[in-house]
Amino acid sequence: MARAVIIFGWTVLGLGVALVLLGLAGIAMNDGLWAAIQMLSPFNVMNFIATVITLAPGIALITWGQKLKEKQRTQGN
């Protein structure tokens, strides 16, 4: 069970990263490369929040899977 959750978490995380990169590519194509670079500015708080929301489910699933694996390991001993 833990391994399936971890694999699903990595899949969701990969899709989230692909979505973020696709969004940056779309911005670069429509508004230019400089606009896409400005989206990556550390002062662009709204973009940071949107990126965290996009990547959070994958990270949470990976963390949960690792905790399940650790719990299974301790119960097995």
trRosetta pair geometry for C-beta under 8 A, 3 or more apart (Angstrom, degrees):
i j d omega theta_ij theta_ji phi_ij phi_ji
1 4 5.9 -58 -153 35 31 111
1 5 6.6 29 152 -18 66 106
1 68 6.3 -101 104 163 98 143
1 72 7.9 159 53 -66 97 139
2 5 5.8 -56 -151 36 33 110
2 6 6.3 32 153 -18 67 106
2 65 5.0 121 -172 -166 69 72
2 66 7.6 109 -173 -80 113 15
2 68 3.7 -172 -100 103 98 109
2 69 3.9 152 157 -64 154 73
2 72 5.9 -121 -19 0 138 137
3 6 5.7 -54 -147 37 33 111
3 7 6.3 32 155 -18 66 106
3 65 7.2 105 -90 -169 13 119
3 69 7.4 86 -58 -87 62 112
4 7 5.8 -53 -144 38 30 109
4 8 6.2 29 155 -16 64 108
4 65 7.8 -157 72 -120 44 120
5 8 5.8 -56 -146 41 29 110
5 9 6.1 36 152 -25 64 107
5 61 5.8 -150 175 -177 82 87
5 64 5.9 -93 160 100 139 99
5 65 3.6 -177 98 -88 102 100
5 68 6.1 81 40 28 147 148
6 9 5.5 -52 -147 34 30 116
6 10 6.5 30 155 -17 64 102
6 61 7.5 164 -105 137 27 85
6 62 5.8 64 -136 -130 68 62
6 65 3.4 -178 -60 134 74 155
6 66 6.7 91 -94 -52 114 65
6 69 7.3 15 -42 -37 132 128
7 10 5.9 -52 -149 36 32 109
7 11 6.4 34 150 -20 63 106
7 65 8.0 158 5 -130 50 163
8 11 5.5 -53 -149 36 34 115
8 12 6.3 32 154 -17 67 105
8 61 5.8 -98 98 170 90 145
8 65 7.9 158 47 -64 86 136
9 12 5.8 -54 -146 38 30 108
9 13 6.1 30 154 -18 65 108
9 58 5.3 116 -176 -165 65 58
9 59 7.4 114 -174 -80 111 6
9 60 7.5 -147 -129 78 114 47
9 61 3.0 -169 -95 102 97 103
9 62 3.7 177 135 -55 144 64
9 63 7.8 177 -147 12 156 52
9 64 7.4 170 -74 46 138 91
9 65 5.7 -131 -3 -3 137 131
10 13 5.5 -53 -142 39 31 113
10 14 6.2 36 155 -22 64 105
10 58 7.0 86 -104 -166 15 107
10 62 6.4 85 -57 -87 67 111
11 14 5.8 -53 -148 35 28 112
11 15 6.5 27 153 -16 63 105
11 58 7.7 -153 72 -122 41 106
12 15 5.7 -54 -148 38 32 111
12 16 6.4 36 151 -22 64 105
12 57 5.4 -87 154 110 140 103
12 58 3.9 -168 99 -88 91 86
12 61 5.9 85 39 23 137 147
13 16 5.5 -53 -149 35 32 114
13 17 6.5 32 153 -17 65 103
13 55 6.4 47 -136 -154 76 80
13 58 2.8 155 -66 159 72 147
13 59 6.4 98 -98 -51 117 57
13 61 7.8 -143 -36 53 96 109
13 62 6.7 6 -34 -32 139 126
14 17 5.8 -52 -147 36 32 110
14 18 6.3 33 152 -18 64 106
14 58 7.4 161 3 -131 48 151
15 18 5.5 -53 -146 38 33 113
15 19 6.3 38 152 -24 65 104
15 58 7.6 172 46 -70 82 130
16 19 5.6 -51 -148 33 32 113
16 20 6.5 31 154 -17 64 103
16 54 4.7 148 -158 148 103 86
16 55 4.6 147 136 -96 145 57
16 57 7.3 163 -62 53 137 92
16 58 5.3 -130 8 -8 134 133
17 20 5.7 -53 -149 36 33 111
17 21 6.3 28 154 -14 66 108
17 55 7.0 56 -62 -102 69 106
18 21 5.8 -57 -144 42 31 109
18 22 6.0 35 154 -22 65 108
19 22 5.6 -53 -143 37 28 113
19 23 6.4 32 154 -20 62 105
19 54 6.0 -144 87 -167 127 131
20 23 5.7 -55 -152 34 30 113
20 24 6.5 29 151 -16 64 104
20 51 5.8 58 -116 -124 133 91
20 54 5.9 143 -62 104 100 154
20 55 7.5 -9 -36 -54 137 102
21 24 5.6 -52 -148 37 35 111
21 25 6.3 37 152 -20 66 104
22 25 5.6 -52 -146 36 32 113
22 26 6.4 35 152 -20 64 104
23 26 5.6 -53 -149 35 32 113
23 27 6.5 32 153 -18 64 103
24 27 5.7 -52 -148 36 33 111
24 28 6.3 35 152 -20 65 106
24 36 4.9 90 -171 -156 80 110
24 39 6.3 -161 -112 77 86 142
24 40 7.5 36 -119 -53 130 103
25 28 5.6 -53 -147 37 32 113
25 29 6.3 30 155 -19 65 106
25 36 7.6 48 -80 -118 20 146
26 29 5.8 -55 -145 37 30 108
26 30 6.2 14 161 -6 66 112
27 30 6.2 -65 -140 46 27 100
27 31 5.5 -33 -177 36 68 112
27 35 5.4 -134 163 114 101 106
27 36 4.5 142 96 -87 108 81
27 39 6.0 63 103 -28 171 146
28 31 7.3 -66 -106 60 14 71
28 32 6.7 -46 -155 135 50 17
28 33 5.1 31 -144 -97 100 53
28 35 7.1 -178 -93 68 43 89
28 36 3.9 -15 -68 -32 87 145
30 35 7.9 -70 83 76 78 149
31 35 3.6 -18 114 33 120 166
31 36 7.4 151 73 -38 99 72
32 35 5.2 101 65 4 77 101
32 36 7.5 -144 104 -2 45 87
33 36 5.6 -57 -154 37 40 111
33 37 6.3 39 150 -20 71 105
34 37 5.6 -53 -148 37 34 112
34 38 6.4 37 152 -22 65 104
35 38 5.6 -51 -148 34 32 114
35 39 6.9 42 149 -28 61 97
36 39 5.6 -44 -157 21 37 116
36 40 7.3 29 149 -13 61 102
37 40 5.9 -59 -161 35 39 109
37 41 7.7 68 140 -48 61 82
38 41 5.5 -14 -165 -21 48 118
38 44 7.0 114 152 -59 68 138
39 44 6.1 -142 -156 115 36 172
39 47 5.2 164 -171 -123 77 158
40 44 7.4 85 66 35 7 134
40 47 7.6 -109 -82 127 27 148
41 44 4.5 100 68 -14 92 103
41 47 7.8 92 52 48 72 140
42 48 7.5 49 -150 -70 48 132
44 47 4.2 14 129 24 116 119
44 48 6.4 143 96 -21 69 87
45 48 5.5 -56 -150 36 35 114
45 49 6.3 35 154 -20 69 104
46 49 5.7 -51 -147 35 32 111
46 50 6.4 32 154 -17 64 106
47 50 5.7 -54 -146 39 33 111
47 51 6.2 34 154 -21 66 106
48 51 5.8 -54 -147 35 30 111
48 52 6.4 29 155 -18 64 106
49 52 5.8 -54 -148 36 31 111
49 53 6.4 31 154 -18 64 107
50 53 5.7 -54 -147 37 31 111
50 54 6.3 32 153 -22 64 108
51 54 5.6 -56 -148 35 31 113
51 55 6.2 10 161 -3 67 112
52 55 6.3 -66 -140 47 27 96
52 56 5.9 47 159 -50 65 104
53 56 5.9 -36 -138 7 25 122
55 58 5.9 -63 -168 43 58 110
55 59 5.9 51 143 -20 85 111
56 59 5.7 -63 -143 42 33 109
56 60 5.9 33 162 -22 70 109
57 60 5.7 -56 -144 38 29 112
57 61 6.3 29 158 -19 65 106
58 61 5.9 -55 -148 35 30 109
58 62 6.5 28 155 -17 64 105
59 62 5.8 -55 -149 36 31 110
59 63 6.3 30 154 -17 65 108
60 63 5.8 -56 -147 39 30 111
60 64 6.1 31 155 -19 65 108
61 64 5.6 -54 -144 38 30 112
61 65 6.2 33 156 -20 64 106
62 65 5.8 -55 -148 37 29 112
62 66 6.5 29 154 -18 64 105
63 66 5.8 -55 -150 35 31 110
63 67 6.5 29 153 -16 65 105
64 67 5.7 -55 -149 37 32 110
64 68 6.3 35 151 -20 66 104
65 68 5.5 -51 -146 35 33 113
65 69 6.3 36 153 -21 65 104
66 69 5.5 -50 -147 35 33 114
66 70 6.4 33 153 -18 64 104
67 70 5.7 -52 -146 38 33 111
67 71 6.2 35 153 -21 65 106
68 71 5.6 -54 -146 37 31 112
68 72 6.3 32 154 -19 65 105
69 72 5.8 -53 -147 36 30 111
69 73 6.3 33 152 -22 63 106
70 73 5.5 -53 -148 34 32 115
70 74 6.5 25 156 -14 66 105
71 74 6.0 -56 -146 39 31 104
71 75 6.2 25 156 -14 65 111
72 75 5.9 -59 -143 42 29 108
72 76 6.2 34 157 -28 63 109
73 76 5.9 -56 -149 29 26 114
73 77 7.2 19 156 -16 59 104
74 77 6.3 -57 -156 31 35 107
